[in-house]
């Protein structure tokens, strides 16, 4: 799957660079939250002291903002998904070839799937771009 940036996300990336002084080409939306993905060593700098950069970005964009580190492979999948879906919690993540199975309780399951499977589709797209995952199931 090829990662495609539209003009809005290019604007978000430029804004992120102006506020944090860190360049990123990784930016996506999940559950009406804009998530910027930066190298692990820059996560603390990107957040800023007392979350000042996150608050500044959130106020300018008008949406909630999160920052995650670029994953180093499938071993980082569980941490990456937990950052994206926070505060929703899940029990475990199982990887089978190019499929991910997320185990969660009934409340979290509904939140992970979303109305008309919109969040599940967003998650499939995100995990496809970063990990080559083709299918996400929630049980």
Secondary structure as GFF3:
##gff-version 3
##sequence-region A 1 139
A	DSSP	alpha_helix	7	20	.	.	.	ID=ss1
A	DSSP	beta_strand	26	30	.	.	.	ID=ss2
A	DSSP	beta_strand	33	38	.	.	.	ID=ss3
A	DSSP	three_ten_helix	40	42	.	.	.	ID=ss4
A	DSSP	alpha_helix	43	47	.	.	.	ID=ss5
A	DSSP	three_ten_helix	49	51	.	.	.	ID=ss6
A	DSSP	alpha_helix	52	61	.	.	.	ID=ss7
A	DSSP	beta_strand	64	69	.	.	.	ID=ss8
A	DSSP	three_ten_helix	74	76	.	.	.	ID=ss9
A	DSSP	alpha_helix	77	85	.	.	.	ID=ss10
A	DSSP	beta_strand	92	96	.	.	.	ID=ss11
A	DSSP	beta_strand	99	103	.	.	.	ID=ss12
A	DSSP	alpha_helix	106	113	.	.	.	ID=ss13
A	DSSP	three_ten_helix	115	117	.	.	.	ID=ss14
A	DSSP	alpha_helix	118	131	.	.	.	ID=ss15
A	DSSP	beta_strand	135	138	.	.	.	ID=ss16
###
